Amino acid sequence: MLSKNSRMKGERIMSRTLCTKSLLLLLLGGVLLVQPGETIAQRRATVVRRRAEVARLPREHIRVVVAGKEFFYARGVFYRTGPRGYVTIAAPLGARIRVLPIGYVTVRVGAIPYFYYYGTYYQFDPAAKVYTVVNPPAAENTLAVSTLDKIELVDGRTMEGAYLGGTKSTVQFEVDGAVQEIPVEQILSIVFAPPGE
């Protein structure tokens, strides 16, 4: 059993690592919708289960109308009005959002990219510049979601491994047990593996 100090130190290190990942994403041109002082882990932890009742909607919710019915959306979760406030629901097919939630995973079926989060698949509509809720791709065509972090380099190469941290100028990335320091200017994108369930 860990002492209270050991647990607190581990939580600080994990929080620092998540903040470093957040900072790195921002440096690489990504957009994070995390409140000041909030880590990605805290944001992921706020996802509520389906059919849960909530008294009020998250502050940043948006109204979504699908086939004349009113829904609400915030942080990757859809809601409808319920008897005592609001109820979380499965995403309504055809719902459109402008920004994907933090923690989504890209799943490719052939050449078609789907974006997956919390049981929902989205496809990007470039004409409208929105993500639309769609049916899941055919099961036999769905690729397994990677449990490794992935770096895509400017020269077209990709590496899968474990993100270890970084500075303003370099990223430490472990591939097959070897730690590499990669200059930030050589990195096109970093995709973090979804957290373990």
C-alpha positions in Angstrom: 0.0 0.0 0.0 1.3 3.4 -1.0 1.7 6.2 1.6 -0.3 9.4 1.2 2.9 11.2 0.1 3.7 8.6 -2.5 0.2 8.8 -3.9 0.3 12.6 -4.0 3.7 12.6 -5.7 2.4 10.1 -8.3 -0.7 12.2 -9.0 1.5 15.3 -9.4 3.7 13.5 -11.9 0.7 12.2 -13.8 -0.9 15.7 -13.8 2.4 17.3 -15.0 2.7 14.7 -17.8 -0.9 15.4 -18.9 -0.2 19.2 -18.8 3.0 18.6 -20.8 0.9 16.7 -23.4 -1.6 19.5 -23.5 1.1 22.1 -23.9 2.7 20.1 -26.6 -0.6 19.8 -28.5 -1.0 23.6 -28.3 2.6 24.1 -29.5 1.9 21.9 -32.5 -1.3 23.8 -33.4 -3.9 21.7 -31.7 -6.8 23.1 -29.8 -7.7 21.9 -26.3 -11.0 22.8 -24.7 -9.8 22.3 -21.1 -10.7 24.9 -18.5 -7.9 26.7 -16.7 -6.4 24.5 -14.0 -8.1 21.4 -15.4 -6.2 18.4 -16.7 -7.3 16.2 -19.6 -7.7 13.4 -17.1 -10.1 15.5 -15.1 -12.0 16.4 -18.3 -12.3 12.7 -19.2 -13.4 11.8 -15.7 -16.4 14.2 -16.0 -18.1 12.1 -18.8 -21.4 10.9 -17.3 -22.9 7.5 -18.0 -25.8 7.2 -20.4 -29.4 7.6 -19.1 -28.1 9.5 -16.1 -30.2 12.4 -14.9 -28.5 15.8 -14.3 -30.1 18.9 -12.8 -28.4 21.3 -15.2 -26.4 21.2 -18.3 -22.7 21.9 -18.4 -22.0 25.7 -18.8 -20.5 25.2 -22.3 -23.4 23.2 -23.8 -24.9 23.9 -27.2 -28.4 23.4 -28.6 -28.6 20.8 -31.4 -31.7 20.2 -33.5 -32.1 17.0 -35.4 -35.3 16.2 -37.4 -37.1 18.9 -35.5 -36.2 17.6 -32.1 -34.2 19.6 -29.6 -31.1 18.1 -27.9 -28.1 19.5 -26.1 -24.4 18.7 -26.4 -21.3 19.3 -24.2 -17.9 17.5 -23.9 -18.9 14.6 -26.1 -22.2 13.9 -24.4 -25.7 14.4 -25.7 -28.7 15.3 -23.5 -32.5 15.7 -23.8 -34.9 17.4 -21.5 -36.0 15.0 -18.8 -38.6 15.0 -16.0 -36.2 16.5 -13.4 -33.7 18.4 -15.6 -31.8 16.6 -18.4 -31.0 13.0 -19.3 -27.9 11.8 -21.1 -28.7 9.8 -24.3 -27.0 8.1 -27.2 -26.0 10.6 -29.8 -28.9 11.2 -32.3 -28.0 10.2 -35.9 -27.4 13.3 -38.0 -26.5 15.6 -35.1 -23.8 18.0 -36.1 -21.0 19.6 -34.0 -18.1 21.9 -35.0 -15.4 20.5 -32.6 -14.7 16.9 -31.6 -14.5 16.2 -27.9 -11.1 15.8 -26.2 -10.0 12.1 -26.3 -11.6 11.1 -29.6 -9.9 8.4 -31.6 -9.6 8.2 -35.4 -10.6 4.9 -36.9 -10.0 4.2 -40.6 -12.2 1.9 -42.6 -10.3 1.6 -45.9 -9.6 5.2 -46.9 -12.6 6.6 -44.9 -11.8 8.2 -41.5 -14.3 8.0 -38.7 -13.9 9.8 -35.4 -15.0 7.8 -32.3 -15.8 9.0 -28.8 -17.9 7.5 -26.0 -19.8 5.1 -28.2 -20.4 7.6 -31.0 -19.0 7.7 -34.5 -18.6 11.0 -36.4 -17.6 11.8 -40.0 -16.3 15.2 -41.1 -18.4 17.1 -43.7 -15.8 19.4 -45.4 -18.5 21.5 -47.2 -20.3 22.4 -43.9 -17.1 22.2 -41.8 -18.9 20.1 -39.1 -18.7 16.5 -37.7 -21.9 14.5 -38.2 -23.0 11.6 -36.0 -23.2 8.5 -38.2 -23.9 4.8 -37.8 -20.9 2.7 -36.8 -18.9 1.4 -39.8 -19.4 -2.3 -40.7 -17.8 -4.4 -37.9 -15.8 -6.6 -40.2 -14.1 -3.5 -41.7 -13.3 -1.7 -38.4 -9.7 -1.5 -37.5 -8.6 -2.1 -33.9 -7.9 1.0 -31.9 -4.2 1.3 -31.1 -3.0 1.3 -27.5 0.2 3.1 -28.5 0.9 6.8 -29.0 1.7 7.7 -32.6 4.0 10.4 -34.0 3.8 11.5 -37.6 6.9 13.3 -38.8 7.1 16.1 -41.4 9.1 13.7 -43.8 6.1 11.3 -43.8 7.5 8.7 -41.4 5.4 7.5 -38.5 6.4 6.0 -35.2 4.3 4.1 -32.6 5.4 3.9 -29.0 5.1 5.8 -25.7 5.2 9.6 -25.3 7.4 10.3 -22.3 7.4 14.1 -22.2 9.1 17.0 -23.8 10.3 20.6 -23.8 9.7 23.5 -26.0 12.2 22.1 -28.5 12.1 18.3 -28.2 9.8 15.4 -27.5 10.9 12.2 -25.8 9.3 9.1 -27.4 10.0 5.5 -26.6 10.0 3.0 -29.5 10.8 -0.6 -28.9 12.5 0.1 -25.6 14.7 2.9 -27.0 14.1 6.5 -26.0 14.4 9.0 -28.8 14.5 12.8 -28.6 12.7 14.3 -31.6 12.9 18.0 -32.4 9.5 19.6 -32.4 10.0 21.2 -35.8 10.2 17.7 -37.3 6.8 16.6 -35.8 3.6 17.0 -37.9 1.2 15.4 -35.4 1.0 13.3 -32.2 -1.9 11.1 -31.5 -2.2 9.8 -27.9 -3.6 6.4 -27.3 -6.9 6.3 -25.5 -6.7 5.8 -21.7 -7.0 2.3 -20.4 -10.5 1.3 -19.5 
